[in-house]
Amino acid sequence: MAGEYEFAGMMVERFAGYHRQSYGGCKVGVGDVVIGAAALAAEYNGAEKASHIKDKLIEMTHLNETLFCCGIACSAEGHPTKAGNYQIDLLLANVCKQNVTRFPYEIVRLAEDIAGGLMVTMPSQKDFESDLPAGRGGESVGEICRKYFATREDVDVEDRQKVLRLLENLCLGTAAVGYRTESMHGAGSPQAQRIMISRQGNIQGKKDLARAIAGIEK
Ligand SMILES: Cc1cc2nc3c(=O)[nH]c(=O)nc-3n(C[C@H](O)[C@H](O)[C@H](O)COP(=O)(O)OP(=O)(O)OC[C@H]3O[C@@H](n4cnc5c(N)ncnc54)[C@H](O)[C@@H]3O)c2cc1C
């Protein structure tokens, strides 16, 4: 920057703004997979018609699409700079990321509720494929797994195992590094967004507005 360090703070704020805008797309994509996997788990569990399951899927969709709205909004409200590139709306980008530090946690909570505890206690793929004998009946470990984890006749028990493993990974495993902890800390921890919301939120302008509406003279 040829020594123009007075712009360093602005550069950090703008870079972080772009980064925070992108979370309104990237985390929504992962959210789509979580919602789809939860809906499949409910179907395989045979509970997809229960009204509370439908309502929870609606709630998850509402939260996920709210994040998408914010990503779209801060882009649509952007403006061209003198240099000719586009600058996203900084306030809305920080609101977008602040929501991302919260909503995925609720989406995961609802997904875990819908899936049931089996998403963490389900036997492994090795158990499902095992020929080792188990118990007195002469059945193998794999046969016992397929027998006792079966739900509906038209559902392959191993598909049920696969979708629950996917949910385990998205909610708690290595994929959750991206979905939860990255939602919290990526592009700056929550407090960093709150500082920017306070800088960009124009509280003074809102006080003036309230004064004018209430008829309060300075
Ligand atoms: C999965 C993942 C992917 C990431 N990907 C990228 C990437 O692609 N590119 C990139 O640049 N970065 C990336 N990051 C890094 C991310 O930007 C940082 O994690 C984030 O800025 C928070 O910093 P930190 O993890 O060092 O936490 P810390 O700064 O240690 O924050 C921990 C806590 O301490 C508080 N705190 C910190 N300093 C102070 C202070 N001075 N006063 C009061 N409280 C304070 C914070 O508010 C927070 O609550 C990624 C992070 C994760 C988890």
The ligand as an SDF file (V2000), in Angstrom:
LIG
                    3D

 53 58  0  0  0  0  0  0  0  0999 V2000
  -13.2900  -24.1080   10.4200 C   0  0  0  0  0  0  0  0  0  0  0  0
  -12.6380  -22.7580   10.3040 C   0  0  0  0  0  0  0  0  0  0  0  0
  -12.2640  -22.2970    9.0630 C   0  0  0  0  0  0  0  0  0  0  0  0
  -11.6420  -21.0490    8.9180 C   0  0  0  0  0  0  0  0  0  0  0  0
  -11.3090  -20.6390    7.6770 N   0  0  0  0  0  0  0  0  0  0  0  0
  -10.6620  -19.4710    7.5330 C   0  0  0  0  0  0  0  0  0  0  0  0
  -10.2680  -19.0050    6.2340 C   0  0  0  0  0  0  0  0  0  0  0  0
  -10.5390  -19.6580    5.2230 O   0  0  0  0  0  0  0  0  0  0  0  0
   -9.5880  -17.8380    6.1380 N   0  0  0  0  0  0  0  0  0  0  0  0
   -9.2950  -17.0790    7.2320 C   0  0  0  0  0  0  0  0  0  0  0  0
   -8.7020  -16.0180    7.1050 O   0  0  0  0  0  0  0  0  0  0  0  0
   -9.6500  -17.5080    8.4780 N   0  0  0  0  0  0  0  0  0  0  0  0
  -10.3280  -18.6550    8.6590 C   0  0  0  0  0  0  0  0  0  0  0  0
  -10.7080  -19.0610    9.9270 N   0  0  0  0  0  0  0  0  0  0  0  0
  -10.1980  -18.2990   11.0910 C   0  0  0  0  0  0  0  0  0  0  0  0
  -11.1980  -17.3560   11.6880 C   0  0  0  0  0  0  0  0  0  0  0  0
  -11.1950  -16.1470   10.9780 O   0  0  0  0  0  0  0  0  0  0  0  0
  -10.8400  -17.1970   13.1790 C   0  0  0  0  0  0  0  0  0  0  0  0
  -11.1030  -18.4400   13.8090 O   0  0  0  0  0  0  0  0  0  0  0  0
  -11.6620  -16.1080   13.8370 C   0  0  0  0  0  0  0  0  0  0  0  0
  -11.2590  -14.8420   13.3660 O   0  0  0  0  0  0  0  0  0  0  0  0
  -11.5270  -16.1310   15.3650 C   0  0  0  0  0  0  0  0  0  0  0  0
  -10.1890  -16.1200   15.7560 O   0  0  0  0  0  0  0  0  0  0  0  0
   -9.6150  -17.2360   16.7340 P   0  0  0  0  0  0  0  0  0  0  0  0
  -10.0880  -18.5780   16.2920 O   0  0  0  0  0  0  0  0  0  0  0  0
   -8.1430  -16.9860   16.8490 O   0  0  0  0  0  0  0  0  0  0  0  0
  -10.3280  -16.9480   18.1290 O   0  0  0  0  0  0  0  0  0  0  0  0
   -9.9160  -15.8810   19.2150 P   0  0  0  0  0  0  0  0  0  0  0  0
   -9.5220  -14.5890   18.5820 O   0  0  0  0  0  0  0  0  0  0  0  0
   -8.9850  -16.5380   20.1710 O   0  0  0  0  0  0  0  0  0  0  0  0
  -11.3600  -15.6700   19.9100 O   0  0  0  0  0  0  0  0  0  0  0  0
  -11.8750  -16.5200   20.9690 C   0  0  0  0  0  0  0  0  0  0  0  0
  -12.7420  -15.6660   21.8690 C   0  0  0  0  0  0  0  0  0  0  0  0
  -11.9710  -14.6230   22.4940 O   0  0  0  0  0  0  0  0  0  0  0  0
  -12.5600  -13.3560   22.2460 C   0  0  0  0  0  0  0  0  0  0  0  0
  -11.4880  -12.3480   22.0740 N   0  0  0  0  0  0  0  0  0  0  0  0
  -10.4220  -12.4150   21.2250 C   0  0  0  0  0  0  0  0  0  0  0  0
   -9.6500  -11.3070   21.3590 N   0  0  0  0  0  0  0  0  0  0  0  0
  -10.2420  -10.5260   22.3020 C   0  0  0  0  0  0  0  0  0  0  0  0
   -9.9250   -9.2470   22.8750 C   0  0  0  0  0  0  0  0  0  0  0  0
   -8.8460   -8.5660   22.5090 N   0  0  0  0  0  0  0  0  0  0  0  0
  -10.7650   -8.7680   23.8080 N   0  0  0  0  0  0  0  0  0  0  0  0
  -11.8650   -9.4560   24.1820 C   0  0  0  0  0  0  0  0  0  0  0  0
  -12.2100  -10.6640   23.6880 N   0  0  0  0  0  0  0  0  0  0  0  0
  -11.4080  -11.2010   22.7610 C   0  0  0  0  0  0  0  0  0  0  0  0
  -13.3890  -13.5270   20.9720 C   0  0  0  0  0  0  0  0  0  0  0  0
  -14.4600  -12.5900   20.8950 O   0  0  0  0  0  0  0  0  0  0  0  0
  -13.8970  -14.9660   21.1360 C   0  0  0  0  0  0  0  0  0  0  0  0
  -15.0500  -14.9950   21.9590 O   0  0  0  0  0  0  0  0  0  0  0  0
  -11.3740  -20.2630   10.0800 C   0  0  0  0  0  0  0  0  0  0  0  0
  -11.7690  -20.7290   11.3410 C   0  0  0  0  0  0  0  0  0  0  0  0
  -12.3970  -21.9530   11.4610 C   0  0  0  0  0  0  0  0  0  0  0  0
  -12.8380  -22.4040   12.8510 C   0  0  0  0  0  0  0  0  0  0  0  0
  1  2  1  0
  2  3  1  0
  2 52  2  0
  3  4  2  0
  4  5  1  0
  4 50  1  0
  5  6  2  0
  6  7  1  0
  6 13  1  0
  7  8  2  0
  7  9  1  0
  9 10  1  0
 10 11  2  0
 10 12  1  0
 12 13  2  0
 13 14  1  0
 14 15  1  0
 14 50  1  0
 15 16  1  0
 16 17  1  0
 16 18  1  0
 18 19  1  0
 18 20  1  0
 20 21  1  0
 20 22  1  0
 22 23  1  0
 23 24  1  0
 24 25  2  0
 24 26  1  0
 24 27  1  0
 27 28  1  0
 28 29  2  0
 28 30  1  0
 28 31  1  0
 31 32  1  0
 32 33  1  0
 33 34  1  0
 33 48  1  0
 34 35  1  0
 35 36  1  0
 35 46  1  0
 36 37  1  0
 36 45  1  0
 37 38  2  0
 38 39  1  0
 39 40  1  0
 39 45  2  0
 40 41  1  0
 40 42  2  0
 42 43  1  0
 43 44  2  0
 44 45  1  0
 46 47  1  0
 46 48  1  0
 48 49  1  0
 50 51  2  0
 51 52  1  0
 52 53  1  0
M  END
$$$$
